Amino acid sequence: MKRISIEERAVTLAHYIIDSKDTVRGTAKKFGISKSTVHKDLSQRLEKINPGLFLEVREVLDENKAERHIRGGMATKRKYEKMKI
């Protein structure tokens, strides 16, 4: 993603998150950039570039935020299940 503008990157990240319902961390890993960059692109830059797309992304991010404690608990459960074997 090095040869595109910041605006193009923000829109690309937004479309990816909407389509895949991926997290900020997963998106950062997929595109090889930091979580901070993904978050800033989607929460600050995108709002100015494309407000409609920003609202769609905001819904996915809010849903991910509401579910993160569940995902964390499941990860911990898997970790300790592996240790029992």
PDB file of N, CA, C and O in Angstrom:
ATOM      1  N   MET A   1       0.823  -1.201   0.000  1.00  0.00           N
ATOM      2  CA  MET A   1       0.000   0.000   0.000  1.00  0.00           C
ATOM      3  C   MET A   1       0.860   1.256   0.000  1.00  0.00           C
ATOM      4  O   MET A   1       0.402   2.306   0.450  1.00  0.00           O
ATOM      5  N   LYS A   2       2.071   1.177  -0.483  1.00  0.00           N
ATOM      6  CA  LYS A   2       2.972   2.316  -0.355  1.00  0.00           C
ATOM      7  C   LYS A   2       2.776   3.390  -1.420  1.00  0.00           C
ATOM      8  O   LYS A   2       3.106   4.551  -1.179  1.00  0.00           O
ATOM      9  N   ARG A   3       2.253   3.039  -2.584  1.00  0.00           N
ATOM     10  CA  ARG A   3       2.214   4.000  -3.670  1.00  0.00           C
ATOM     11  C   ARG A   3       0.857   4.648  -3.887  1.00  0.00           C
ATOM     12  O   ARG A   3       0.573   5.147  -4.976  1.00  0.00           O
ATOM     13  N   ILE A   4       0.023   4.644  -2.864  1.00  0.00           N
ATOM     14  CA  ILE A   4      -1.269   5.314  -3.004  1.00  0.00           C
ATOM     15  C   ILE A   4      -1.354   6.446  -1.979  1.00  0.00           C
ATOM     16  O   ILE A   4      -0.624   6.463  -0.987  1.00  0.00           O
ATOM     17  N   SER A   5      -2.242   7.372  -2.234  1.00  0.00           N
ATOM     18  CA  SER A   5      -2.369   8.515  -1.333  1.00  0.00           C
ATOM     19  C   SER A   5      -3.042   8.084  -0.026  1.00  0.00           C
ATOM     20  O   SER A   5      -3.638   7.010   0.057  1.00  0.00           O
ATOM     21  N   ILE A   6      -2.935   8.927   0.971  1.00  0.00           N
ATOM     22  CA  ILE A   6      -3.548   8.661   2.267  1.00  0.00           C
ATOM     23  C   ILE A   6      -5.061   8.535   2.113  1.00  0.00           C
ATOM     24  O   ILE A   6      -5.683   7.686   2.752  1.00  0.00           O
ATOM     25  N   GLU A   7      -5.649   9.372   1.275  1.00  0.00           N
ATOM     26  CA  GLU A   7      -7.099   9.334   1.066  1.00  0.00           C
ATOM     27  C   GLU A   7      -7.528   8.011   0.436  1.00  0.00           C
ATOM     28  O   GLU A   7      -8.518   7.408   0.850  1.00  0.00           O
ATOM     29  N   GLU A   8      -6.778   7.569  -0.563  1.00  0.00           N
ATOM     30  CA  GLU A   8      -7.081   6.289  -1.210  1.00  0.00           C
ATOM     31  C   GLU A   8      -6.925   5.135  -0.224  1.00  0.00           C
ATOM     32  O   GLU A   8      -7.726   4.201  -0.217  1.00  0.00           O
ATOM     33  N   ARG A   9      -5.889   5.207   0.605  1.00  0.00           N
ATOM     34  CA  ARG A   9      -5.663   4.167   1.602  1.00  0.00           C
ATOM     35  C   ARG A   9      -6.828   4.101   2.585  1.00  0.00           C
ATOM     36  O   ARG A   9      -7.294   3.013   2.923  1.00  0.00           O
ATOM     37  N   ALA A  10      -7.296   5.247   3.039  1.00  0.00           N
ATOM     38  CA  ALA A  10      -8.406   5.282   3.991  1.00  0.00           C
ATOM     39  C   ALA A  10      -9.660   4.659   3.389  1.00  0.00           C
ATOM     40  O   ALA A  10     -10.362   3.905   4.063  1.00  0.00           O
ATOM     41  N   VAL A  11      -9.945   4.964   2.135  1.00  0.00           N
ATOM     42  CA  VAL A  11     -11.123   4.410   1.464  1.00  0.00           C
ATOM     43  C   VAL A  11     -10.963   2.907   1.255  1.00  0.00           C
ATOM     44  O   VAL A  11     -11.916   2.149   1.439  1.00  0.00           O
ATOM     45  N   THR A  12      -9.767   2.474   0.873  1.00  0.00           N
ATOM     46  CA  THR A  12      -9.503   1.048   0.677  1.00  0.00           C
ATOM     47  C   THR A  12      -9.679   0.281   1.985  1.00  0.00           C
ATOM     48  O   THR A  12     -10.303  -0.779   2.008  1.00  0.00           O
ATOM     49  N   LEU A  13      -9.129   0.818   3.067  1.00  0.00           N
ATOM     50  CA  LEU A  13      -9.276   0.182   4.374  1.00  0.00           C
ATOM     51  C   LEU A  13     -10.742   0.116   4.793  1.00  0.00           C
ATOM     52  O   LEU A  13     -11.197  -0.886   5.345  1.00  0.00           O
ATOM     53  N   ALA A  14     -11.467   1.187   4.525  1.00  0.00           N
ATOM     54  CA  ALA A  14     -12.891   1.226   4.886  1.00  0.00           C
ATOM     55  C   ALA A  14     -13.668   0.146   4.150  1.00  0.00           C
ATOM     56  O   ALA A  14     -14.466  -0.566   4.759  1.00  0.00           O
ATOM     57  N   HIS A  15     -13.448   0.021   2.870  1.00  0.00           N
ATOM     58  CA  HIS A  15     -14.158  -0.997   2.094  1.00  0.00           C
ATOM     59  C   HIS A  15     -13.788  -2.400   2.581  1.00  0.00           C
ATOM     60  O   HIS A  15     -14.643  -3.282   2.649  1.00  0.00           O
ATOM     61  N   TYR A  16     -12.517  -2.602   2.916  1.00  0.00           N
ATOM     62  CA  TYR A  16     -12.095  -3.908   3.408  1.00  0.00           C
ATOM     63  C   TYR A  16     -12.809  -4.243   4.725  1.00  0.00           C
ATOM     64  O   TYR A  16     -13.320  -5.350   4.894  1.00  0.00           O
ATOM     65  N   ILE A  17     -12.840  -3.286   5.650  1.00  0.00           N
ATOM     66  CA  ILE A  17     -13.479  -3.526   6.956  1.00  0.00           C
ATOM     67  C   ILE A  17     -14.967  -3.796   6.788  1.00  0.00           C
ATOM     68  O   ILE A  17     -15.510  -4.685   7.445  1.00  0.00           O
ATOM     69  N   ILE A  18     -15.630  -3.050   5.926  1.00  0.00           N
ATOM     70  CA  ILE A  18     -17.067  -3.240   5.715  1.00  0.00           C
ATOM     71  C   ILE A  18     -17.335  -4.616   5.112  1.00  0.00           C
ATOM     72  O   ILE A  18     -18.251  -5.316   5.542  1.00  0.00           O
ATOM     73  N   ASP A  19     -16.550  -4.999   4.130  1.00  0.00           N
ATOM     74  CA  ASP A  19     -16.765  -6.275   3.447  1.00  0.00           C
ATOM     75  C   ASP A  19     -16.423  -7.481   4.322  1.00  0.00           C
ATOM     76  O   ASP A  19     -17.145  -8.478   4.317  1.00  0.00           O
ATOM     77  N   SER A  20     -15.318  -7.390   5.075  1.00  0.00           N
ATOM     78  CA  SER A  20     -14.833  -8.550   5.816  1.00  0.00           C
ATOM     79  C   SER A  20     -15.265  -8.559   7.277  1.00  0.00           C
ATOM     80  O   SER A  20     -15.190  -9.595   7.938  1.00  0.00           O
ATOM     81  N   LYS A  21     -15.714  -7.423   7.782  1.00  0.00           N
ATOM     82  CA  LYS A  21     -16.050  -7.275   9.211  1.00  0.00           C
ATOM     83  C   LYS A  21     -14.833  -7.552  10.089  1.00  0.00           C
ATOM     84  O   LYS A  21     -14.969  -7.966  11.240  1.00  0.00           O
ATOM     85  N   ASP A  22     -13.650  -7.321   9.538  1.00  0.00           N
ATOM     86  CA  ASP A  22     -12.411  -7.569  10.263  1.00  0.00           C
ATOM     87  C   ASP A  22     -12.180  -6.480  11.312  1.00  0.00           C
ATOM     88  O   ASP A  22     -12.793  -5.414  11.265  1.00  0.00           O
ATOM     89  N   THR A  23     -11.293  -6.765  12.247  1.00  0.00           N
ATOM     90  CA  THR A  23     -10.948  -5.809  13.295  1.00  0.00           C
ATOM     91  C   THR A  23      -9.853  -4.862  12.790  1.00  0.00           C
ATOM     92  O   THR A  23      -9.270  -5.076  11.727  1.00  0.00           O
ATOM     93  N   VAL A  24      -9.589  -3.819  13.568  1.00  0.00           N
ATOM     94  CA  VAL A  24      -8.508  -2.887  13.240  1.00  0.00           C
ATOM     95  C   VAL A  24      -7.176  -3.638  13.236  1.00  0.00           C
ATOM     96  O   VAL A  24      -6.340  -3.424  12.359  1.00  0.00           O
ATOM     97  N   ARG A  25      -6.986  -4.512  14.213  1.00  0.00           N
ATOM     98  CA  ARG A  25      -5.739  -5.274  14.304  1.00  0.00           C
ATOM     99  C   ARG A  25      -5.571  -6.203  13.099  1.00  0.00           C
ATOM    100  O   ARG A  25      -4.485  -6.294  12.526  1.00  0.00           O
ATOM    101  N   GLY A  26      -6.648  -6.887  12.722  1.00  0.00           N
ATOM    102  CA  GLY A  26      -6.598  -7.783  11.569  1.00  0.00           C
ATOM    103  C   GLY A  26      -6.357  -7.041  10.272  1.00  0.00           C
ATOM    104  O   GLY A  26      -5.620  -7.509   9.404  1.00  0.00           O
ATOM    105  N   THR A  27      -6.981  -5.880  10.145  1.00  0.00           N
ATOM    106  CA  THR A  27      -6.807  -5.048   8.953  1.00  0.00           C
ATOM    107  C   THR A  27      -5.371  -4.548   8.859  1.00  0.00           C
ATOM    108  O   THR A  27      -4.776  -4.551   7.782  1.00  0.00           O
ATOM    109  N   ALA A  28      -4.822  -4.123   9.983  1.00  0.00           N
ATOM    110  CA  ALA A  28      -3.438  -3.640  10.002  1.00  0.00           C
ATOM    111  C   ALA A  28      -2.482  -4.740   9.556  1.00  0.00           C
ATOM    112  O   ALA A  28      -1.558  -4.497   8.780  1.00  0.00           O
ATOM    113  N   LYS A  29      -2.711  -5.935  10.048  1.00  0.00           N
ATOM    114  CA  LYS A  29      -1.849  -7.061   9.688  1.00  0.00           C
ATOM    115  C   LYS A  29      -1.983  -7.387   8.205  1.00  0.00           C
ATOM    116  O   LYS A  29      -0.983  -7.643   7.534  1.00  0.00           O
ATOM    117  N   LYS A  30      -3.206  -7.381   7.690  1.00  0.00           N
ATOM    118  CA  LYS A  30      -3.461  -7.699   6.284  1.00  0.00           C
ATOM    119  C   LYS A  30      -2.756  -6.711   5.349  1.00  0.00           C
ATOM    120  O   LYS A  30      -2.189  -7.113   4.332  1.00  0.00           O
ATOM    121  N   PHE A  31      -2.792  -5.417   5.695  1.00  0.00           N
ATOM    122  CA  PHE A  31      -2.224  -4.394   4.822  1.00  0.00           C
ATOM    123  C   PHE A  31      -0.789  -4.015   5.184  1.00  0.00           C
ATOM    124  O   PHE A  31      -0.175  -3.206   4.488  1.00  0.00           O
ATOM    125  N   GLY A  32      -0.247  -4.583   6.255  1.00  0.00           N
ATOM    126  CA  GLY A  32       1.142  -4.327   6.621  1.00  0.00           C
ATOM    127  C   GLY A  32       1.397  -2.926   7.135  1.00  0.00           C
ATOM    128  O   GLY A  32       2.457  -2.349   6.891  1.00  0.00           O
ATOM    129  N   ILE A  33       0.420  -2.376   7.852  1.00  0.00           N
ATOM    130  CA  ILE A  33       0.582  -1.055   8.458  1.00  0.00           C
ATOM    131  C   ILE A  33       0.218  -1.166   9.936  1.00  0.00           C
ATOM    132  O   ILE A  33      -0.276  -2.203  10.378  1.00  0.00           O
ATOM    133  N   SER A  34       0.459  -0.108  10.696  1.00  0.00           N
ATOM    134  CA  SER A  34       0.211  -0.169  12.134  1.00  0.00           C
ATOM    135  C   SER A  34      -1.278   0.001  12.458  1.00  0.00           C
ATOM    136  O   SER A  34      -2.049   0.552  11.672  1.00  0.00           O
ATOM    137  N   LYS A  35      -1.650  -0.493  13.644  1.00  0.00           N
ATOM    138  CA  LYS A  35      -3.026  -0.323  14.115  1.00  0.00           C
ATOM    139  C   LYS A  35      -3.362   1.154  14.248  1.00  0.00           C
ATOM    140  O   LYS A  35      -4.483   1.573  13.960  1.00  0.00           O
ATOM    141  N   SER A  36      -2.392   1.934  14.683  1.00  0.00           N
ATOM    142  CA  SER A  36      -2.608   3.369  14.858  1.00  0.00           C
ATOM    143  C   SER A  36      -2.954   4.037  13.533  1.00  0.00           C
ATOM    144  O   SER A  36      -3.823   4.907  13.475  1.00  0.00           O
ATOM    145  N   THR A  37      -2.272   3.628  12.479  1.00  0.00           N
ATOM    146  CA  THR A  37      -2.531   4.191  11.158  1.00  0.00           C
ATOM    147  C   THR A  37      -3.932   3.823  10.691  1.00  0.00           C
ATOM    148  O   THR A  37      -4.663   4.673  10.182  1.00  0.00           O
ATOM    149  N   VAL A  38      -4.306   2.562  10.861  1.00  0.00           N
ATOM    150  CA  VAL A  38      -5.647   2.125  10.458  1.00  0.00           C
ATOM    151  C   VAL A  38      -6.693   2.907  11.232  1.00  0.00           C
ATOM    152  O   VAL A  38      -7.656   3.413  10.657  1.00  0.00           O
ATOM    153  N   HIS A  39      -6.497   3.001  12.534  1.00  0.00           N
ATOM    154  CA  HIS A  39      -7.474   3.697  13.367  1.00  0.00           C
ATOM    155  C   HIS A  39      -7.593   5.169  12.983  1.00  0.00           C
ATOM    156  O   HIS A  39      -8.701   5.698  12.890  1.00  0.00           O
ATOM    157  N   LYS A  40      -6.465   5.828  12.761  1.00  0.00           N
ATOM    158  CA  LYS A  40      -6.492   7.246  12.405  1.00  0.00           C
ATOM    159  C   LYS A  40      -7.145   7.451  11.034  1.00  0.00           C
ATOM    160  O   LYS A  40      -7.929   8.380  10.841  1.00  0.00           O
ATOM    161  N   ASP A  41      -6.806   6.563  10.082  1.00  0.00           N
ATOM    162  CA  ASP A  41      -7.414   6.669   8.748  1.00  0.00           C
ATOM    163  C   ASP A  41      -8.929   6.535   8.823  1.00  0.00           C
ATOM    164  O   ASP A  41      -9.657   7.271   8.156  1.00  0.00           O
ATOM    165  N   LEU A  42      -9.406   5.591   9.640  1.00  0.00           N
ATOM    166  CA  LEU A  42     -10.835   5.303   9.671  1.00  0.00           C
ATOM    167  C   LEU A  42     -11.627   6.209  10.599  1.00  0.00           C
ATOM    168  O   LEU A  42     -12.813   6.439  10.364  1.00  0.00           O
ATOM    169  N   SER A  43     -11.007   6.725  11.636  1.00  0.00           N
ATOM    170  CA  SER A  43     -11.768   7.524  12.589  1.00  0.00           C
ATOM    171  C   SER A  43     -11.629   9.033  12.386  1.00  0.00           C
ATOM    172  O   SER A  43     -12.494   9.793  12.820  1.00  0.00           O
ATOM    173  N   GLN A  44     -10.573   9.467  11.744  1.00  0.00           N
ATOM    174  CA  GLN A  44     -10.386  10.905  11.553  1.00  0.00           C
ATOM    175  C   GLN A  44     -10.383  11.299  10.081  1.00  0.00           C
ATOM    176  O   GLN A  44     -11.161  12.157   9.663  1.00  0.00           O
ATOM    177  N   ARG A  45      -9.520  10.680   9.303  1.00  0.00           N
ATOM    178  CA  ARG A  45      -9.375  11.087   7.902  1.00  0.00           C
ATOM    179  C   ARG A  45     -10.599  10.755   7.066  1.00  0.00           C
ATOM    180  O   ARG A  45     -11.045  11.574   6.262  1.00  0.00           O
ATOM    181  N   LEU A  46     -11.148   9.555   7.250  1.00  0.00           N
ATOM    182  CA  LEU A  46     -12.272   9.116   6.432  1.00  0.00           C
ATOM    183  C   LEU A  46     -13.501   9.991   6.642  1.00  0.00           C
ATOM    184  O   LEU A  46     -14.275  10.203   5.708  1.00  0.00           O
ATOM    185  N   GLU A  47     -13.687  10.492   7.839  1.00  0.00           N
ATOM    186  CA  GLU A  47     -14.841  11.347   8.134  1.00  0.00           C
ATOM    187  C   GLU A  47     -14.844  12.593   7.251  1.00  0.00           C
ATOM    188  O   GLU A  47     -15.901  13.068   6.836  1.00  0.00           O
ATOM    189  N   LYS A  48     -13.657  13.115   6.970  1.00  0.00           N
ATOM    190  CA  LYS A  48     -13.542  14.302   6.118  1.00  0.00           C
ATOM    191  C   LYS A  48     -13.610  13.958   4.633  1.00  0.00           C
ATOM    192  O   LYS A  48     -14.089  14.753   3.824  1.00  0.00           O
ATOM    193  N   ILE A  49     -13.129  12.773   4.284  1.00  0.00           N
ATOM    194  CA  ILE A  49     -13.074  12.356   2.879  1.00  0.00           C
ATOM    195  C   ILE A  49     -14.436  11.894   2.378  1.00  0.00           C
ATOM    196  O   ILE A  49     -14.893  12.318   1.316  1.00  0.00           O
ATOM    197  N   ASN A  50     -15.083  11.020   3.150  1.00  0.00           N
ATOM    198  CA  ASN A  50     -16.338  10.407   2.718  1.00  0.00           C
ATOM    199  C   ASN A  50     -17.207  10.117   3.943  1.00  0.00           C
ATOM    200  O   ASN A  50     -17.129   9.022   4.500  1.00  0.00           O
ATOM    201  N   PRO A  51     -18.030  11.073   4.373  1.00  0.00           N
ATOM    202  CA  PRO A  51     -18.825  10.908   5.594  1.00  0.00           C
ATOM    203  C   PRO A  51     -19.779   9.708   5.565  1.00  0.00           C
ATOM    204  O   PRO A  51     -20.004   9.085   6.602  1.00  0.00           O
ATOM    205  N   GLY A  52     -20.333   9.376   4.417  1.00  0.00           N
ATOM    206  CA  GLY A  52     -21.237   8.232   4.322  1.00  0.00           C
ATOM    207  C   GLY A  52     -20.525   6.924   4.584  1.00  0.00           C
ATOM    208  O   GLY A  52     -21.014   6.068   5.322  1.00  0.00           O
ATOM    209  N   LEU A  53     -19.361   6.780   3.970  1.00  0.00           N
ATOM    210  CA  LEU A  53     -18.550   5.584   4.170  1.00  0.00           C
ATOM    211  C   LEU A  53     -18.060   5.510   5.615  1.00  0.00           C
ATOM    212  O   LEU A  53     -17.972   4.428   6.196  1.00  0.00           O
ATOM    213  N   PHE A  54     -17.747   6.664   6.183  1.00  0.00           N
ATOM    214  CA  PHE A  54     -17.316   6.725   7.582  1.00  0.00           C
ATOM    215  C   PHE A  54     -18.382   6.146   8.506  1.00  0.00           C
ATOM    216  O   PHE A  54     -18.061   5.398   9.429  1.00  0.00           O
ATOM    217  N   LEU A  55     -19.641   6.484   8.267  1.00  0.00           N
ATOM    218  CA  LEU A  55     -20.722   5.982   9.119  1.00  0.00           C
ATOM    219  C   LEU A  55     -20.864   4.459   9.012  1.00  0.00           C
ATOM    220  O   LEU A  55     -21.144   3.786  10.003  1.00  0.00           O
ATOM    221  N   GLU A  56     -20.670   3.929   7.814  1.00  0.00           N
ATOM    222  CA  GLU A  56     -20.738   2.475   7.638  1.00  0.00           C
ATOM    223  C   GLU A  56     -19.607   1.780   8.407  1.00  0.00           C
ATOM    224  O   GLU A  56     -19.823   0.766   9.071  1.00  0.00           O
ATOM    225  N   VAL A  57     -18.416   2.339   8.306  1.00  0.00           N
ATOM    226  CA  VAL A  57     -17.261   1.765   8.998  1.00  0.00           C
ATOM    227  C   VAL A  57     -17.444   1.891  10.508  1.00  0.00           C
ATOM    228  O   VAL A  57     -17.099   0.979  11.259  1.00  0.00           O
ATOM    229  N   ARG A  58     -17.979   3.007  10.938  1.00  0.00           N
ATOM    230  CA  ARG A  58     -18.196   3.235  12.366  1.00  0.00           C
ATOM    231  C   ARG A  58     -19.081   2.145  12.968  1.00  0.00           C
ATOM    232  O   ARG A  58     -18.838   1.692  14.087  1.00  0.00           O
ATOM    233  N   GLU A  59     -20.109   1.725  12.225  1.00  0.00           N
ATOM    234  CA  GLU A  59     -20.996   0.661  12.702  1.00  0.00           C
ATOM    235  C   GLU A  59     -20.219  -0.636  12.930  1.00  0.00           C
ATOM    236  O   GLU A  59     -20.388  -1.294  13.956  1.00  0.00           O
ATOM    237  N   VAL A  60     -19.371  -0.999  11.974  1.00  0.00           N
ATOM    238  CA  VAL A  60     -18.577  -2.233  12.099  1.00  0.00           C
ATOM    239  C   VAL A  60     -17.603  -2.113  13.259  1.00  0.00           C
ATOM    240  O   VAL A  60     -17.454  -3.051  14.043  1.00  0.00           O
ATOM    241  N   LEU A  61     -16.941  -0.974  13.378  1.00  0.00           N
ATOM    242  CA  LEU A  61     -15.970  -0.787  14.457  1.00  0.00           C
ATOM    243  C   LEU A  61     -16.657  -0.810  15.822  1.00  0.00           C
ATOM    244  O   LEU A  61     -16.120  -1.371  16.778  1.00  0.00           O
ATOM    245  N   ASP A  62     -17.828  -0.211  15.917  1.00  0.00           N
ATOM    246  CA  ASP A  62     -18.571  -0.231  17.181  1.00  0.00           C
ATOM    247  C   ASP A  62     -18.995  -1.653  17.547  1.00  0.00           C
ATOM    248  O   ASP A  62     -18.948  -2.043  18.713  1.00  0.00           O
ATOM    249  N   GLU A  63     -19.407  -2.417  16.546  1.00  0.00           N
ATOM    250  CA  GLU A  63     -19.783  -3.818  16.777  1.00  0.00           C
ATOM    251  C   GLU A  63     -18.575  -4.618  17.260  1.00  0.00           C
ATOM    252  O   GLU A  63     -18.685  -5.401  18.203  1.00  0.00           O
ATOM    253  N   ASN A  64     -17.420  -4.423  16.614  1.00  0.00           N
ATOM    254  CA  ASN A  64     -16.196  -5.114  17.027  1.00  0.00           C
ATOM    255  C   ASN A  64     -15.807  -4.733  18.452  1.00  0.00           C
ATOM    256  O   ASN A  64     -15.367  -5.577  19.233  1.00  0.00           O
ATOM    257  N   LYS A  65     -15.971  -3.461  18.777  1.00  0.00           N
ATOM    258  CA  LYS A  65     -15.619  -3.000  20.117  1.00  0.00           C
ATOM    259  C   LYS A  65     -16.528  -3.641  21.163  1.00  0.00           C
ATOM    260  O   LYS A  65     -16.074  -4.008  22.246  1.00  0.00           O
ATOM    261  N   ALA A  66     -17.801  -3.771  20.837  1.00  0.00           N
ATOM    262  CA  ALA A  66     -18.741  -4.378  21.776  1.00  0.00           C
ATOM    263  C   ALA A  66     -18.464  -5.868  21.977  1.00  0.00           C
ATOM    264  O   ALA A  66     -18.780  -6.415  23.034  1.00  0.00           O
ATOM    265  N   GLU A  67     -17.885  -6.523  20.987  1.00  0.00           N
ATOM    266  CA  GLU A  67     -17.646  -7.961  21.054  1.00  0.00           C
ATOM    267  C   GLU A  67     -16.231  -8.337  21.490  1.00  0.00           C
ATOM    268  O   GLU A  67     -15.945  -9.521  21.671  1.00  0.00           O
ATOM    269  N   ARG A  68     -15.360  -7.381  21.657  1.00  0.00           N
ATOM    270  CA  ARG A  68     -13.956  -7.730  21.887  1.00  0.00           C
ATOM    271  C   ARG A  68     -13.730  -8.484  23.192  1.00  0.00           C
ATOM    272  O   ARG A  68     -12.826  -9.316  23.266  1.00  0.00           O
ATOM    273  N   HIS A  69     -14.520  -8.216  24.209  1.00  0.00           N
ATOM    274  CA  HIS A  69     -14.323  -8.939  25.463  1.00  0.00           C
ATOM    275  C   HIS A  69     -14.681 -10.417  25.295  1.00  0.00           C
ATOM    276  O   HIS A  69     -14.108 -11.277  25.964  1.00  0.00           O
ATOM    277  N   ILE A  70     -15.613 -10.703  24.418  1.00  0.00           N
ATOM    278  CA  ILE A  70     -15.989 -12.098  24.151  1.00  0.00           C
ATOM    279  C   ILE A  70     -14.855 -12.805  23.407  1.00  0.00           C
ATOM    280  O   ILE A  70     -14.483 -13.928  23.748  1.00  0.00           O
ATOM    281  N   ARG A  71     -14.308 -12.130  22.381  1.00  0.00           N
ATOM    282  CA  ARG A  71     -13.194 -12.725  21.630  1.00  0.00           C
ATOM    283  C   ARG A  71     -11.992 -12.957  22.539  1.00  0.00           C
ATOM    284  O   ARG A  71     -11.310 -13.975  22.416  1.00  0.00           O
ATOM    285  N   GLY A  72     -11.727 -12.030  23.442  1.00  0.00           N
ATOM    286  CA  GLY A  72     -10.612 -12.182  24.380  1.00  0.00           C
ATOM    287  C   GLY A  72     -10.815 -13.376  25.296  1.00  0.00           C
ATOM    288  O   GLY A  72      -9.875 -14.121  25.574  1.00  0.00           O
ATOM    289  N   GLY A  73     -12.041 -13.556  25.764  1.00  0.00           N
ATOM    290  CA  GLY A  73     -12.350 -14.694  26.621  1.00  0.00           C
ATOM    291  C   GLY A  73     -12.202 -16.014  25.882  1.00  0.00           C
ATOM    292  O   GLY A  73     -11.712 -16.995  26.443  1.00  0.00           O
ATOM    293  N   MET A  74     -12.621 -16.037  24.635  1.00  0.00           N
ATOM    294  CA  MET A  74     -12.495 -17.262  23.835  1.00  0.00           C
ATOM    295  C   MET A  74     -11.020 -17.583  23.575  1.00  0.00           C
ATOM    296  O   MET A  74     -10.626 -18.749  23.596  1.00  0.00           O
ATOM    297  N   ALA A  75     -10.213 -16.559  23.331  1.00  0.00           N
ATOM    298  CA  ALA A  75      -8.774 -16.775  23.110  1.00  0.00           C
ATOM    299  C   ALA A  75      -8.121 -17.342  24.369  1.00  0.00           C
ATOM    300  O   ALA A  75      -7.282 -18.239  24.286  1.00  0.00           O
ATOM    301  N   THR A  76      -8.499 -16.831  25.509  1.00  0.00           N
ATOM    302  CA  THR A  76      -7.957 -17.329  26.773  1.00  0.00           C
ATOM    303  C   THR A  76      -8.385 -18.776  26.997  1.00  0.00           C
ATOM    304  O   THR A  76      -7.590 -19.604  27.444  1.00  0.00           O
ATOM    305  N   LYS A  77      -9.628 -19.071  26.689  1.00  0.00           N
ATOM    306  CA  LYS A  77     -10.140 -20.438  26.833  1.00  0.00           C
ATOM    307  C   LYS A  77      -9.335 -21.405  25.959  1.00  0.00           C
ATOM    308  O   LYS A  77      -8.936 -22.477  26.413  1.00  0.00           O
ATOM    309  N   ARG A  78      -9.099 -21.013  24.697  1.00  0.00           N
ATOM    310  CA  ARG A  78      -8.318 -21.872  23.791  1.00  0.00           C
ATOM    311  C   ARG A  78      -6.891 -22.068  24.316  1.00  0.00           C
ATOM    312  O   ARG A  78      -6.335 -23.164  24.235  1.00  0.00           O
ATOM    313  N   LYS A  79      -6.319 -21.009  24.844  1.00  0.00           N
ATOM    314  CA  LYS A  79      -4.955 -21.081  25.369  1.00  0.00           C
ATOM    315  C   LYS A  79      -4.850 -22.131  26.473  1.00  0.00           C
ATOM    316  O   LYS A  79      -3.936 -22.955  26.471  1.00  0.00           O
ATOM    317  N   TYR A  80      -5.784 -22.094  27.404  1.00  0.00           N
ATOM    318  CA  TYR A  80      -5.710 -23.017  28.527  1.00  0.00           C
ATOM    319  C   TYR A  80      -6.155 -24.426  28.151  1.00  0.00           C
ATOM    320  O   TYR A  80      -5.734 -25.392  28.787  1.00  0.00           O
ATOM    321  N   GLU A  81      -6.989 -24.561  27.140  1.00  0.00           N
ATOM    322  CA  GLU A  81      -7.347 -25.887  26.653  1.00  0.00           C
ATOM    323  C   GLU A  81      -6.129 -26.581  26.040  1.00  0.00           C
ATOM    324  O   GLU A  81      -5.950 -27.789  26.196  1.00  0.00           O
ATOM    325  N   LYS A  82      -5.303 -25.815  25.350  1.00  0.00           N
ATOM    326  CA  LYS A  82      -4.087 -26.373  24.763  1.00  0.00           C
ATOM    327  C   LYS A  82      -3.109 -26.817  25.844  1.00  0.00           C
ATOM    328  O   LYS A  82      -2.391 -27.800  25.666  1.00  0.00           O
ATOM    329  N   MET A  83      -3.078 -26.102  26.957  1.00  0.00           N
ATOM    330  CA  MET A  83      -2.143 -26.424  28.037  1.00  0.00           C
ATOM    331  C   MET A  83      -2.540 -27.714  28.749  1.00  0.00           C
ATOM    332  O   MET A  83      -1.670 -28.371  29.323  1.00  0.00           O
ATOM    333  N   LYS A  84      -3.817 -28.107  28.738  1.00  0.00           N
ATOM    334  CA  LYS A  84      -4.270 -29.316  29.405  1.00  0.00           C
ATOM    335  C   LYS A  84      -3.809 -30.572  28.703  1.00  0.00           C
ATOM    336  O   LYS A  84      -3.656 -31.619  29.333  1.00  0.00           O
ATOM    337  N   ILE A  85      -3.588 -30.480  27.416  1.00  0.00           N
ATOM    338  CA  ILE A  85      -3.250 -31.659  26.608  1.00  0.00           C
ATOM    339  C   ILE A  85      -1.857 -32.138  26.855  1.00  0.00           C
ATOM    340  O   ILE A  85      -1.426 -33.120  26.251  1.00  0.00           O
TER     341      ILE A  85
END
